[in-house]
């Protein structure tokens, strides 16, 4: 019987929902990381996590956990 050694380069994936769409993300990510992975600019969005709006000043300290539900609203300018 061989001992299984976990690969430290592979992050555990968690299941989240973003704007109603099921997704996976590496565990241990904060909201800033999630936005970067989604390719969204932080200065043009608002984020609701589990039905509560998160202030932009708290994004770097707010970590996303398995089962989290995010609503991300993008602001669009124009005239």
PyMOL commands that set and color helices and strands:
alter all, ss='L'
color gray80, all
select helices_A, chain A and resi 31-38+42-44+56-61
alter helices_A, ss='H'
color red, helices_A
select strands_A, chain A and resi 13-18+21-26+45-49+52-54+69-74
alter strands_A, ss='S'
color yellow, strands_A
deselect
rebuild
show_as cartoon
